[in-house]
């Protein structure tokens, strides 16, 4: 769930602070945000290479 929320840029504070699953949620969220960053960097590289 965290990864999907990271991809959508919507953090769920309740899940993030859950004592049992919060750590896994936050790691998944960060993984999703990093994937978005890498994707945008790839698109930026393609666009800049066309110039």
C-alpha positions as CSV (number, residue, x, y, z in Angstrom):
1,X,0.0,0.0,0.0
2,X,2.8,2.4,0.8
3,X,4.4,2.1,-2.7
4,X,1.1,2.7,-4.4
5,X,0.5,5.8,-2.2
6,X,4.0,7.0,-3.0
7,X,3.4,6.6,-6.7
8,X,0.2,8.6,-6.3
9,X,1.9,11.2,-4.0
10,X,-0.7,10.6,-1.3
11,X,0.7,9.8,2.1
12,X,-1.7,8.2,4.6
13,X,-0.6,9.5,8.1
14,X,-2.6,6.8,9.8
15,X,-0.8,4.0,8.1
16,X,2.5,5.8,8.4
17,X,2.2,6.0,12.2
18,X,0.7,2.5,12.7
19,X,2.9,0.7,15.3
20,X,2.8,-2.7,13.5
21,X,3.0,-1.7,9.9
22,X,4.1,2.0,9.8
23,X,7.8,1.2,9.1
24,X,7.0,-1.0,6.1
25,X,4.4,1.6,4.9
26,X,7.0,4.4,5.0
27,X,9.6,2.3,3.2
28,X,7.1,1.5,0.5
29,X,6.1,5.1,0.2
30,X,9.7,6.2,-0.3
31,X,10.2,3.4,-2.9
32,X,7.2,4.8,-4.8
33,X,8.5,8.3,-4.7
34,X,11.9,7.3,-5.8
35,X,10.4,5.4,-8.8
36,X,8.5,8.6,-9.8
37,X,11.7,10.6,-9.5
38,X,13.6,8.1,-11.7
39,X,10.8,8.1,-14.3
40,X,10.8,11.9,-14.5
41,X,14.6,12.0,-14.8
42,X,14.4,9.5,-17.7
43,X,11.8,11.6,-19.4
44,X,13.8,14.8,-18.8
45,X,16.9,13.1,-20.3
46,X,14.9,12.0,-23.4
47,X,13.5,15.5,-23.9
48,X,16.9,17.2,-23.4
49,X,18.7,14.8,-25.8
50,X,16.2,15.8,-28.6
51,X,17.5,19.3,-28.6
